[in-house]
């Protein structure tokens, strides 16, 4: 299936320093899956539900004056998208609109002053034609630093409005952080809040709302080389978390980290986190007012990074997590390795392999009319990626990016029932005997990007991009890597080609031209 050239992710992500103010913009929302649902009649089933919408056009303009005023405008339009529904009795098909013509818009104004301070206003808006969901989010942001760069204050106030069939839903969020940012000893204290109706997911990315979190952090860092180190720093922190509605405790974390760079330019470090006592997860049960309790989770990791100036360098890390909880044997281990080869100043190749395995994890699986079902499961995630770049000269370059992601979730046969106190009751009933669907998951993707870039003027680029993608989702969680990869390669391939022109206009030079014309 071919996709329009405006679906190129680089178009939406390049030069987005203004648009990312307040974390209200997530580029993959544009052209994402449809927002609507399908209404099925008797003996009907969905034959084809599109995984994305097509972008008809997009425009992005941003810049900053010599007085520090930055302005950014982004607009994109996606076309109507239909699902295909088939009647199983008559074998006739019909189309149902699941995403109408939609307009995505961002406006941001940012004024810098006093060297390192700024005040910003950002608005994001998604308007869908007809009786579909619309959304509007506005943020007022301040990042204030004293003239001597000693103290910093960050404040954000954001409001979301989502128009639904049931009416308009308004939510609020704010962040307040104070930090000492000068000297060897530095500290930070902050509070972030979001009510249970705050929603930015039409054009932003929000994993959860309904929180009221407090945190403090202290650090010591060096700025002058010592006998062995170019630099090192030590951090420690405490987080205390609550729900905003109802106002109740959910958990806390204490942790510490250390990182250093030797005079040989090799680096290393690590961190450790501990969640003491009972932690109350109100989101895993997927039901209002219910929570899942776990206790005393400990995790940590260490890493190394060798000198990137060498022809061969390597990054590596290893970590793990466990619970100190009666009746629970859950262990998690992960590691990653990334060798990099710089043959010369023109060619760089990087391979990365990441592996994450959780044994005996417990989490939501399904629900019935009178119970919330959890399961004991093993989860495995494996990621292979390759990046390469070749610079013919300072103006012409070729870039390759490849990524294969594979994740499986394999449940034990018997189900667990979530109790009112947040604990789990183990049963002898299987998922099949309980009349539940197979909960196992096998998910894999393939993404390959090949691009050629030409800088034809200062700050101006012509970029040609070829992309192909593969996607597979099923319940065959017991497949090995080879068999799963073969299954992925048999899926329909998605190809796209894009051509992008980015031209840099110097505002001051343009103003001089108009001034000359005015004088003449």
N, C-alpha and C positions, 0 to 999 in steps of 0.2 A: 504494500500500500504506500503510495507516495504522499508526502505531506508538503504543505506550502512552505516556501522559503522563509517566511517570517516566524516559523516555529524554531528557528535557530536560537538556542539558549544564549549564545554569546551576545546576540543583539540586546537581550534584556538585562544582561549582567554586567556589560562593559561600562565603566565609568559611572557606577551607581552610588558613589559616596553620598550624594545628596538624597537619593531616593531611599537609602537604607536608614535614614534618620528615624529614630523611634522604633525600629524593627517592625514596620508596618507593611513592608513590601517583600513578597516572596515570588520571584520571577516565574516559577513553574505554575503558578495559578492561572496565568494567561495561556489559553489553549489546553487547560487541564480537562478532566472528565466532566461530563454534563452535570448540572446541578439538580435536574428534575428526576422524577421517577415514572414508572410505567404502571398504568392502571389496566389490570388484566380482567378480561371477561371470562365466562365459563369455558373451560377446556382450551384456554390460550396459554401460550408460553412465549418468553422472550427469545427470539431467534438470534438477534444480534443487537448488543448494546455497545455503542462506541466507547472506546477508552479515552477519547480526547475530542476536543472541538478544534476546528480549523480557524486559524487567524487570517482575516482578510487583509488587514493592514495595521501598521504600527508606526508611531512617531515618538521620538525622544529627543528633547532639546534641553541642554543644561549648560550653565556657565557661571562665571563669577567675575565681578568687576574688580578694579584695583582698590576700591573702597571696602572690599570684603563682602559685598552683597551677592549671594548665590541664589539662583533661580533654576528650578527644574520642572519640566512639564513632560509627562508621559501619557500617551493615549494609544489604545489598541481596540480593535473591533473584531469579534469572532462571529462566525456565521451560524445559521440555524443548523441544529443537529437532531437527527431522528433515530429512534430505535425501531427495529423490525420485530413485529409480533406475528406469530403464526397460530391459526386455529387448528387444533389437532383433529377435529372432526371433518372439517371441509378442506383442510390443507391450503386455505387461502391465507394471504399475508396482508398486513396493513402497516402503515408507518405511524408512529406517535412522537410528537415533538418533546424532546427531553432537555433541550437547551435552545432558547430563542436567540435572535440577534442580540448581542451583548456588547456593552461599551465599558472598557476599563480605563480609569483615569487617575492620575496622580499629579498633584500640585504641591511643590515644596518651596518655601522661601527661608533662607538661612542668612543671618547677618553675623559676621565675625567682627570682634572688636577686642581691644585690650590684649592683643597678641594671641592669647590662647583661649578666648571665651567666645561663645556664640549663643544666639537665641533663634529658635526655629519654629515654624508652623508648617505642618504637613497634613494634607487631606488626601485620602484615597476613596474612590467611589466606583462601585460596580452597579450598572443599571441594565437590567434585562427587560426586553420588550414583553409586554403582556403581563399576565398574572403569575409572574415568577419572582423568586427571591431577589431583592435589591439590598445593597449594603453601602454604608457610608461611615468612615472613621476619620476623626480629627485628633491631632496631637499637638500640644504646646510643650516645647522642650527648651531647657536652659542648661548650658554647660559653662560654668563660671569658674575661672581660675584667677587667683590673686596675681598682681603684677610681677611679684617675685617668684611665681610658680611654686608657692609653698603649699597652699590649700586649694582644694577643688570641691565644688558643689554641683551635683547633677540632680535635676528635677524634671520629671515628666508627668504630664496629665493628659490622659487619652479618653475619648468617649466613642463608643460604637453604637450605630443605629442599624438594625436589620429589619427590613420590611418583609413580613411573612403573611400568609393568608389569614392568620389569626390576629394580625395587628403588628405594630411596631414594637420591637424589643430593644431597650436601651441599656447599655452596660458602661461601667467606668473602671479605669485602672490608673494607678499612679505609682511612681518610683521616686524615692528620695535617698540620696547617697552623699555622704560627707567623707572626704579623705585628705590625709596629709600626703603630698606627693613629692616632697623634697627631703633630701637627706638619707642617711643610711637606714634609719628607723622610719618606717612608714606604717600608716594604719588606715582602715576603712570601716565605716559603719553604715548600714543601709536598711531600708524597709521597702518591700514591694507588695502591692495589693491589687487584686482584681476581683470584682464581684462575680456572681454565678451567671450573669447574663452578658458579660463582656465577650465579644466575638469579633475577631479580625480575619477569619479564615477565608473570606471571599477573595481578598487580594494579599493577605499576609499569611503567616504560619504560626499557629498557636496550638500547642499540644494539650493545654488544659487551662481552665480559669478557676475561679473560686479558691483563692489562696491569700494568705496574709503572712508573709515570710520576713523574718528578721535575721540579720547576719552581722558579724564583726570579724575583722581580719587584721593581723599584724604581720609585718615582714621586716627582715633585715637584709640589705643588699649592699654589695661593694661596687664602687665606681672606679677604683684605682687597682691596678694589678698588684698581686702579692708575690711572694717568692715562688708559688706553685700555680696560682690561678690568675687568669685574666679577669674573671668575675665569678661571683657565686651569690645565691640568695636563698633565704629560708622563709617559708610562709607557714602560718598556722591560722585556723579559722574555727568558728562555731556558728552553726545555723540552727534557728528555732522556727518551726513551721506550724501554721494553723490554717484552718479553713476560714473563709470570710463569712460564709453562711451555711450552717450555724457556726458561730465563733467557737471552735474547739481545736484542741491540740491534735496534730497528726504525726509529728516526729521531729527528731533533731539529729545533727551530725557534728562530729568534731574531727578535725583532720590536720595534716601537716604535709609539706612538700619541701624538697630540696633540689636545686639544680646548680650546675657549675660548668665552667669551661676552662680547660687547662691552657697553658701557654702554647701547647702543641696544636691548639684549636680543636681538640677532641672534647666532647661534652658528655655529661651523664647526669642522672637524677632519678628521682622517685617520689612517690607519695603514698599516704595511707589515710583511709577514712573509716570511721567507726560510728554506727548508729546505735546508741545505747538504749537498752530497754525495749519496750513495746513500741512499734511503729504502726500507725493506723492509716491504711491505704483505702481512701474513699472512692477511688476511681476504678480499680481492678474489678469490682463486682458488677459494674455497669448497671447499677440500680440505685436510685436516690435514697439516701439515708443509710445504706448498708456499707460496711467496711470489712477489709481483710487485714488481720493482724499478723505481723512477723516480728521477730526479735533479734537484737544483737547481731547485726550484719557487719562484717569486717571485710574490707577489700583494700588492695594495694598493688602497686606495680613499680618496676624499675625500667630504665631505658638508657641507651647509649647512642651517640651520634658522632661519627668520626669526621675528620677534617675534609670539608667539601672541596678544598683547593687541590687535593690529590686526584690522580687519574681514577683511582678506585676508592669509593667511600661506602659506608654502610650505616643504616639506621636499624635499630632493633629494640624490641620491648617485650616484657613478659609480666603477667600479672595474674591475680586470682582473687576469689571471694568465697566466703563461707558464712554460715549462720551458727551462732551458739544458742541453739534452741532445742529443747527436749522433744524427741520424736521426729526430728527432721534431719535428713542427711542430704544437704544440697551443697554441691561444690561447683565452682566455676573457675576455669582457667582459660587464659587467652595469651596469644603471642603474635608478634609480627616481625617481619624482616624485610628490609628494602635496600638491596645493593644498587649502587649507582655508578655508572661508567662514563667518564668524560674523556673521550679519546683525544680531543683537541678542543680548541676554542669554538669550533663549529658544531660538533656533534655531542649530544648528551642523551644517554639512555638510562631509564630508571625502571626497575621491576619491584613490585610490592606484593607480598603475600601476608594475609591476615587470617587468623583462625581463632574461633571463639566457641567453647564447648561448655554447656551447663548440664550437669547431671542432677536429677531429682528436683528440678524446679517445680513450683506450684503456682498455678494461675487459672484464670477464668477460661472455661471451655464452652459452656452453653447454659441455657436456662429452660426450665419447664414452667408450667402454670403456677406451681407452688414451691419451687426450689431454684437456687442458683448453684450451678454445677461447676466445680473446679476439677482439675486433673493434675496428676503427677506426670511430669514430662521431661524429656531430654531435648535440648535444642543445640543445633550445630550451625555455625555460619562460617563460610569460607569465601574470601575475596581475593581474586587475582587481578592485577592491573599492570599495564605497561604504558609508560609515557616516553616519548622521544621527540627531540627537536634538532633540526639541522638548519644552521644559518649560512646561506650562500654568501651573504655580505650583510652590512648593517641595514639593508633595505629589503631583503628578500629572505623569507624563512619558511620552512616546512615543519608541521607539527602533527604528531600522532598520539592519540589517547585510546586505550582499550581497557575495558573493565568487565569482568565476569563475576557476578554475585550469586551465591548459592546459599540458601538457608532452609533447614528442615526442623520441624517440631514433631516429635514422636511421643504420643501419650501412652501411659500404662492402660491396661484394659479397664480397671475398676474406677468408678467415679468417686469424688469427694463432694460432700454437701456443705455449703457455707452456713455456719450457725449464726445466731443473732449476736453472739459476743465476738464475732470476727474469726473464730476458730474454724477448723475443718473437721468433719466427721467422715472417716473412711468407711466405705461400704463394700459389699461383695457383688454389687451390681455393675455390669459392664455398660459401656456406652450403647452397644447394640441392644442389650436387654432393656435399657431405659428408653429405647425408641429414639435415640439421638443420632444425628449425622456423624460420620467419621470426622473426628476433630484433627487428624493429622494434616500437616502442611508441608508441601514441597514447592519452594519458590525459587526461581532462577531468572537471571537477566544477562544479556550480552549487549554492550554498547561500544561502538567503534566510531571515532571521529578522526578524519584526516583533513587538515586545512593548510592552505597556502596563503601567505600574507605578504603584501607589497606595500611598503611605506613610500608613497609617491610624493609626499610633501611633509614638512614638519608637523607631527601630530596627526597626520592623515593617512588612512589605510584603506586598501582594497583587499578583502578577504573572501576566498572561495572555500566552502566547507562541504565535505561529503560525510554523511552519517548513515549508519545502519544499526538496527536494534532488533533484538529477539527477546521474547518474554514467554515464560511458562509458569502455570500455577495449577497444582493438583494435590492429591493426598498421598502420593507415593513417597512417603518419608523414609522408607527403608532402602531406597536405591543407592548404589554407590556412585562415586563421582563420575566415572566413565559412562555408566548407563544414563545417568541424569543429563550429562553433557550431550550425549547422542540425542536424547529426547528434546533438548533445547534446540539443537540444530535442525530438527524436523519441523519446528514451528514456522509460521509465515513470517517472512522478513519484512521489516519496514525500512524503506530507503528515503532519504531526503537529500536535496542539494540546495545550498543557499549561496547567494552572492551579496556581500555587504560592502557599502561604501561609507567610510567615516571620514568627514572632512572637518578639520580644525579651523575655526574662524577666530582671529584675534580681534576682540571687541574694540580695543584701543586703536588698532590700525583702521578699522572700519569707520570709527568716529572721526579720525583724522581726514579720511577721504571726504566725508560729508562736510566737515568744516571747511576744507579747501574749496569745495563746490559752492558753499554758502558765501565765502569771502569773495570768490570770483564773480 
